[in-house]
Amino acid sequence: MAEPELIPLMEAAKRLRVSRMTMNRLVREGRFTIYSNPLDRRQRLISAKELAEVAKPVPESELKIAA
């Protein structure tokens, strides 16, 4: 099985065009699987494939409207 392409959390935030704080919130909410860099345990990584799936546009008709 191939290793997933992993990118740093800050790079993921740039790709999603969100702030560092928003990215950290998304991680806390469990929307991404976090990996640690074996060479630098302080750096957190996420799967580029997982990021691409989250970044897909969703039609407004599929959005849940909170009443």
Backbone torsions as a table, in degrees:
resi	resn	phi	psi	omega
1	MET	NA	134.1	-177.0
2	ALA	-74.9	146.8	177.0
3	GLU	-70.6	138.5	178.1
4	PRO	-71.5	148.1	174.9
5	GLU	-72.8	121.6	-179.0
6	LEU	-109.7	139.3	179.2
7	ILE	-126.9	151.1	178.3
8	PRO	-63.3	152.0	-178.4
9	LEU	-56.9	-39.3	-179.6
10	MET	-67.4	-36.8	176.0
11	GLU	-65.0	-39.5	177.6
12	ALA	-62.4	-42.0	178.6
13	ALA	-61.4	-41.4	178.4
14	LYS	-64.0	-41.3	-179.7
15	ARG	-65.7	-35.4	178.8
16	LEU	-84.0	-10.4	-176.8
17	ARG	59.8	48.1	175.6
18	VAL	-126.9	165.1	-179.9
19	SER	-76.7	166.0	176.7
20	ARG	-59.9	-40.3	-179.4
21	MET	-65.7	-40.4	177.8
22	THR	-65.0	-41.2	179.0
23	MET	-62.5	-42.7	178.0
24	ASN	-63.3	-37.0	178.0
25	ARG	-65.1	-43.1	178.4
26	LEU	-60.9	-37.6	177.6
27	VAL	-67.0	-45.7	178.7
28	ARG	-60.1	-35.9	179.5
29	GLU	-73.6	-6.8	177.0
30	GLY	84.5	19.8	-178.8
31	ARG	-77.6	-16.2	-179.7
32	PHE	-133.3	148.8	171.5
33	THR	-87.5	128.7	-177.3
34	ILE	-101.8	136.5	176.2
35	TYR	-118.8	150.7	175.2
36	SER	-102.4	146.1	179.0
37	ASN	-74.3	123.1	-178.8
38	PRO	-64.7	-21.0	179.8
39	LEU	-92.0	-20.7	-179.6
40	ASP	-147.1	95.5	-174.7
41	ARG	-61.7	-16.6	178.8
42	ARG	-76.1	-23.2	-176.9
43	GLN	-85.9	128.9	177.7
44	ARG	-103.5	139.8	-175.5
45	LEU	-123.8	152.4	173.2
46	ILE	-132.8	160.0	-179.2
47	SER	-72.7	130.7	178.1
48	ALA	-65.0	-33.9	179.0
49	LYS	-66.1	-43.8	178.5
50	GLU	-62.9	-39.7	178.2
51	LEU	-63.7	-42.5	-180.0
52	ALA	-63.1	-36.9	179.1
53	GLU	-66.6	-38.9	179.9
54	VAL	-70.7	-31.7	-175.1
55	ALA	-80.3	-4.6	179.9
56	LYS	-66.3	138.1	177.7
57	PRO	-66.5	147.0	178.9
58	VAL	-118.9	128.9	177.5
59	PRO	-60.1	142.4	-178.3
60	GLU	-59.2	-28.8	-180.0
61	SER	-65.9	-21.0	179.7
62	GLU	-92.5	-8.6	179.7
63	LEU	-74.0	141.3	176.7
64	LYS	-83.2	133.3	179.0
65	ILE	-102.9	119.7	179.6
66	ALA	-79.3	127.4	-179.1
67	ALA	-95.8	NA	NA
